[in-house]
């Protein structure tokens, strides 16, 4: 069995961040975040796609990516549009990739870069320099990647840490002529998703985009030290921020389905009922009912006919 182990240290910050992530995970599971509707899932996937592409200089953005997903024509260069299409297809298969299989990562690269690179899905055959870092020679890439995947499969380290360590080591090896950043971020999501599917809902890549300078600095610092410690700390912090953000951004996640059904039931008995009366009946704040009503409108379950003062509710069949 391969005994290769990537170098890293466990600092006091790493278990602290890991514990905070575990606590957030428990809270998100308690709120039923994994049962979110398809609209919310799509919204966060678009954030992920825009984030990972913007890090690489593709600024088509969330609006145009949404339009592309909806089958609309979008203005952009051939390369920009090909990058978006590749990223959409690569992330669509997130649940199908086996995190510890090198062949699956090669397939992901093939899907991601198929319209951009002739060598999509194959390791580079040329030397590359990334900033000050001279990446390993092409003739040892296959062995390095086999060793890395063997460690990923057999290590007893926690999956949270493994995802960060793998991400750094992958960027250090830089096995492809292009698309390494996108695949590294995708594969960290694949590893995390295999640990807990909730991670596939988190637009971590968009958080990394917001801290792009720190992202590159943590890679450089780790390379200078010859271990991934700085990068582990940085990425755990990004994962934690993305978990905290999903709660802040997506308030409707916490709307219990039963309460929405109860509102429909009450309105069916009294179509003239007010927001205040609904709030009193259900023992929640007015703003909570307003949020629930918005959710029901989004779901196309109710409409308001007339003004708030003199109108009434209608339930859509």
N, C-alpha and C positions, 0 to 999 in steps of 0.2 A: 504493500500500500504506500502511496506517496506520502512523505512526511513533511512536505513543504508547508510552512505556516507564515503568512504575511506578518511583518513586524509592526507592533503597536503596543501602547501601554494603556492600562486602565487608570485614568486620573480620577480624582474625587468628583469631577464634574460629570463624568460619563454615567456612573450609576444613579446620580441625582436626576439627570435628564431622562434616563431610562425609566426611573420610577414615576416621574411626572407624566411621561408618555403612557405608561401603563394605567395611571389614574384617569387620564383623559379618555383612554380607550374604554375603560369601564363605564365612564359617564356617557360616552357616545353609544355604547351598546344598550345602556339603560334607557336612553331616549328613543331607541329604535331607529337610529340613523341608517342602518343597513337596509331598512325597508323603504327608503326614500323613493319618491316617484321618479319616473323616467326624465321629466323635465329638469329636475335638480341634478340628476346623474349626468345629463347631457351638458348642463351649465358648467359643472365642475370639470368635466372632461375637456370642454372648450378652453377653460382656464389653463388646464394642464398643457394642452397642445400649444396654445399661444405662448405660454411661459417657456417651454423647452425650445421652441423655435426662435423666440426673441433673443434668448441667450446666444444663439448662433447667428444673429443679425437678420432674421426674417421678421419684418414688422407688419405683416398683413393684418395681424391682430384678431381679437375675439369676434368682432362684427363680421369680418369677411370669412373667417373660419366657419361661423354659424351659417352664413349664406351658402358656402360650399357644401356643408353637411345637409343643407336643405335643397341641394341640387340646383342652386342658382348660379348664374354666370358671374364671375368676379374678375376685376381688372388686377393684373399683377404680371411680373415677368414669368417666363416659362419655368425658370428654376424655382422661384418662390411658390408657384402653384404646385409644382411637382413635389417640393418639400412638404407642403401642407397635406397633399394627398397621401404621400408616403407615411407621414406621422399619423394621420387618421387611421390608415390601414394597420399600421404596426400596433397602435394602442387598442384597436378593436379586438385584437387577439390576446389581450392581457391575461385573460382567464385561462387561455389554452397553453401558454408557454409553461414548460417545466423548468423551474428556476435553476436546477442543478445540471441541466443538459446543455453542453456546448453547442450541439446541433441546433437547438432551439434559438440560441442567441444568434447563430449564423443566419438562421431563417428570418429572424426579426430584422437583422441588418439588410438582408436581401429585400424584404418587404419595404423597409424604410427608404432605402436608397436606390431602388430598382430603376427609377426613371432619371436618376442623376449620375450614377456611377456604373461604368462597364463592369467593374470588379465587385459589385454589390454582393454581399454574402461570402466574400473571400478575404483572407488576410492580405495586408499590403505587401508589395514586393520591393518597396523603396524605403530608404532611410528617411525619418522625419525628425524635426526639431520643434518642440512646442515651447515657445518662450525660450528659457535658458535650458530646458530639459531636452536632452537627446534621448529619444525613445529607443527601446531595445532593437537590435538588428532583426531584419525580416526572417533570417534563417532559424531563429529560436522562438518565434512567436507561437508556433503551434505547441511546442513543449511548455512554454509559460502559461498559455491559456488552459491546457490540459491540467497542469498542476493547480492553477487557480480554481478550476471547477471541481477538481478532486477535493481540495480543501473545503470549498463551499458545501459540497455534499456530505463530507465526513466530519467536519468540525463540530464540537459540542458547544461552541459559542452561541450566545443568544442571537436569534434571527435579526433583531434590531441592529445589533452590532455587525453581524455578518453582512447585512445589506450595505452598510456604510463602508466597511473594509473592502468589500468587493468593488464598490463604486470607485474608490480611490485607486485600488490596484489595477483596475481595468483602464482608468485614465492614464496611469503610469506606463502601462504596457502599450497603450495606444495602437491596438492591433489593426485598425482599418485606415485607409488613406483619407477617409472623410466619414463624418457621422458618429465619431467616438463619444462626443459629449451627449448627444441625443440617446444613443444606445446605453451609455452608462447610467443615465437618469432613468430611462425606461426599465433597465434591468433591476435597479434598486427597487422600483415600484413592483416589479414581478416578484422579487424575493419577499417584500413586505406583504404583498397580496396573498402569497402562499402561506404566510404566517397568520394573517387575519384579513378577510375580504374587505373590511372597513377601509383599509388603506387604499384600496382602488378608488374610493370616493374622494380622497383628499387631493386637492390640486397642489401638491408639494412643489412641483416644478415651477409654478407661478410665484411661490414664495422665494424659491432660489433665485428666480429672475429679479425679484425686488432687492436681493442681496448679492447681486452678481459679482461685484468687486470682491466682497468677502469670500465668495465661493472660490474664485480663482486664487485668492491669497491663501486660503486654507489648503488648496492643492499644492501651491508653491512652498508653503511652510512645511507641509508634510514631506515633500520631496527633499527639501533642504535638510530636514532632520533624519530622513531615511526611514520614516514610519508614518502610519496613517492617523496618528492620534489627533492632531489638529483638525483633520478632515472629519473624523468621527464626531468630535464635539460639535463642529459646525453643522453637520447634517442632522444630528439628533435635535439640535435647536430648531432647524428648519421644519422637521417633522412635527415637533411640538407646536410651533407657530401655526402650521397648517391645520392642526387639530383644533386649536383654539379659534382660528379664523372661521372654520366651517360652522362652529356653533354661533359665532357672531353674525356671519353673513347670511346664514340659512335658518332664520328663526322658525319658519314653518315646519322644520324637521320635528320640532317638539310638540306639534299639534297632535294630540291623540285622535286617532281615526274615529273612535267612539263619540267624541265630542262633536265632530263634524256631522256625524249621522244624527246626533241628538238635536243639533240646530235645525237640520232638515225636517226632523219629526215635529219640532215645535212650530216651525214656520208653516208646515202643512195644516196645522190646527189653527194657526192665527197668522194670516199673511200680512197683517198690519202691525205686527209686533216691532218694537223699536230695539235699537242696539242696547240701550240701557236696560230695558226689560229682559232681553236675552242674557245680559251679563248677570243680572240679579237671579234669574232662574237657574243659571249654571254656576253661580257663585265664583265668577272670575271677573277680572277688570274689563272695563269698556274697550280698552285698546286690544285686549286679547280677542274679544269678539270681532272687532274690526279686522284683525289679522285673519281670523278664521273665515270671515265673510269673503275676504279677498281670496283666500285659498279656495273656497267653494266656487267663486266666480271663475278663477283660473281653471278649475276642474269642469267648468261649464255645467254646474249643477243647479245654480240659481242665478236669477237676474233681478235687478231693481227696476220696477216700472214707475216712472214719475219721480218726483223729488223725495229727498230723505224725510221732509216734513209731512207731505201729504200723499206720498206714493205708497206702494206695497211691494211685497216680495212675490216672485213667481218661481216655482220649482220646475226645472227643465226635465222633461221625460227622457 
